């Protein structure tokens, strides 16, 4: 019997289980836990009855008992636990093969605590899912790392206490169903602060001159009579000239620039000085989680979550190493593979003279991992894997391969050139023009991996353009002198890549959590995307303002970063979880802790929190249903106006607010319905104009004691009739008769042979007939009030047609996808606007207006939809085609003009679980 027993290997995901199972053979059973099998309770129903009566049960953390967490088995994992217990009966050993990080270590520990095995348990770890790596991991197991488990548990408890203590404050003072979080609130604050900078920004103008020469290059004006001409670098983030530049620069206006241009016409340039300087560029280290997200964002236009989904698939299918890492280290095996690939494809002279070893700044426990790289001891080229990968998998693998190989290649050599020219104006002014150039003299690592310059780090002097050979004193003919005006631009909003970069620079959060954090702040309504920019909502301003004023420490960047450092110390065994949590919760060295900060809600003025003043009389208010404007003028009625959802905070100027308040589309009284005596009004709502009834105030009823009875709950009160305006109607011209006609819908025409009422109604997608469960679309809104019973019966007498007709023209053409060469367009569908390439459809998200949509944003939405379908399968109505494979020799789709070039312990006593696993 014993000889039939097998080894049970438990991993997180089914895909990982299938791949590892194919390597280990019949002596092993490989099963997935499908993530965490237990966690802190998410709902009151999850809490065991014998614990429910305890005061701390709702939070799931027993603060008085060393912050002991209450763990419960997730309801949807009970069947999985039963399955694992059954499989355990046929095993003589358990190998816990979850990811080698804090989360993976915690999953492994929870499995042990729940399964309570009586057979040997071993921890199996690996960095890549290849046959060699898996077999080596089986032979080199270890014990559970309780420092990592403590660090993960501390983070989980910390986030629970933070959210459960601060979120109720937001519910009471701002809006129900929103949340605060240790990292999400700080990320939101960063985005709000950037918008504040844009709101404070004042645009400045300046002019400069260019000289287009007959030698094919253009020089720009540097100085006039020894005074430097203003350039972009002379202006600060607020749009104004920097204080230190004021006295040293010449700020040209249009008149001066034109006069200067005219005074130079026909005058040649004279070479005054020439300077050449060699420049060396070193390759960047291999990818960490963060830098991979940043590069995929910059080059492919992907959000962090899309990048991580695709990286997860590449890892689980054995193409890359583990994708959640802070490390830039490469193993000796990987360095050899990278150097071999570089030598084979680009030549020995392109490989660095010795192995490059990169030192990272990270000191946490996850530094033991490798950087993200191609799997195996021989790196397969993207071209070799193209037939096996979907286009998005290919695109990301291509980036990882190139970055890894380039990291072991030689430095790139460039020659920087700068030439200054003298020229005198007709009225005697001495001017100097300058031309810059740069040429690559040895490509080195750039042969594999171009270093794309972003808007933030573009340098005019680093432009790759060759200047012709010239000599001192040479006269250079100018074909045209021209002047050009410029306006300073407000600071760019964060995009996902730049926000990830900023969070990492500040030491806030962990790269493995950045993707979920960015998604969370969008899901909570704090941020939406406009193109690729992250735009804060007015709700984000209210929440951030409240936290900054009353919980300053908890959204302080340095304090939040120090918490990450402390969690790293717990992971490395340098600090204890209980002492640290106690200091955070109760305070230390006279500083208040979380508990004290969250107690006194009386000092928080809800009205002040949700009000931003635009002027003495106009204010922005954040209410339960969104942001709106309120004008308060003494002795006049209060005026209100909704703020359009897609109006960014920096666009709501005082002039714009006055315009919105003056618009006659707020609320119009149309008259009284003679049948009900209810007043009928026309309103502008969040989802368009509509008409509704106004119920009179209910009379106050007294109880037996002569006291007013409680008003009935809103959900029990009668609902007024409402109706959307027809497409031909206007809020400002609609009449009472029009409104009463709309309120008369649905209209009963009569009955059919089955006795069902036939009604004509106006729905979200236009007018239609309904008889029982059978509905038929009408072609015109006029039919709502004109169609007769006979006409309706005739429509029902014909077979029901599918909703097909002449295809609507696209609302907007975005351009051609460089990866698939398909046209990307925006169309209007039943559920709103969507972007499509003819194969994949993706609904536009909040903030995606037709005007603001770009090709880059469209491709990001399509990539996200493809990633979702790869995990969840296509929608039922979609044909079950396999994901498109990358064409052999294809290159990764890149959304920039600079395309990427082609590349051919000691064991501790068992840790006790607190609470019960129910």
Secondary structure, DSSP 8 states (H G I E B T S, - for coil): -GGG-EEEEEES-HHHHHHHHHHH-TTEEEEE--S-SEEE-SSGGGS-HHHHTSTTTTTTEEGGGTTEE-EEE-GGGHHHHHHHHHHHTTEEEEEE---SSHHHHHHHHHHHHHH--SSEEEE---SS-SHHHHHHHHHS-B---HHHHHHHHHHHHHHHHHHHHHHHHHHHHT-TT----TTHHHHHHHHHHHHHHHHH----EEEEEEEEETTS-EEEEEEETTEEE--GGGB-TTSSB-GGGTTTEE---HHHHHHHHHHHTT--EEEEEEEEEEEEE-----B-HHHHHHHIIIII---HHHHHHHHHHHHHTTSB--S--------HHHHHHHHHHHHHHH-GGGB-SS------S--SGGGGS--B-BSSSS---HHHHGGGSBHHHHHHHHHHHHHHHHTTB--EEEEEEEEEEEEE-TT--EEEEEEEEEEEEE-GGGGT------TTT--GGG--B------TT-EE-EEEEEEEEEE-------BHHHHHHHHHHHT-S-HHHHHHHHHHHHHTTSEEEETTEEEE-HHHHHHHHHHHHHSGGGG-HHHHHHHHHHHHHHHTTSS-HHHHHHHHHHEETTEE-HHHHTT-GGG--HHHHTEEESSSSEEEEEETTEEEEEE--TTS--EEEE--TT--GGG--HHHHHHHHHSS-SEEEEEE-TTT--EEEEEEETTEEEEEEE-------B-TTS-B-----GGGS----EEE--TT--TTT--HHHHHHHHT-SEEEEE-TTS-EEEEEEETTEEEEEETTEEEE-S-TTHHHH--HHHHHHHHHS----S--S----SEEEEE-TTT--EEEEEEETTEEEEE-SS-EEE--TT--TTT--HHHHHHHHHHHHHHHHHH---TTS------B--TT------SSS----------------S---
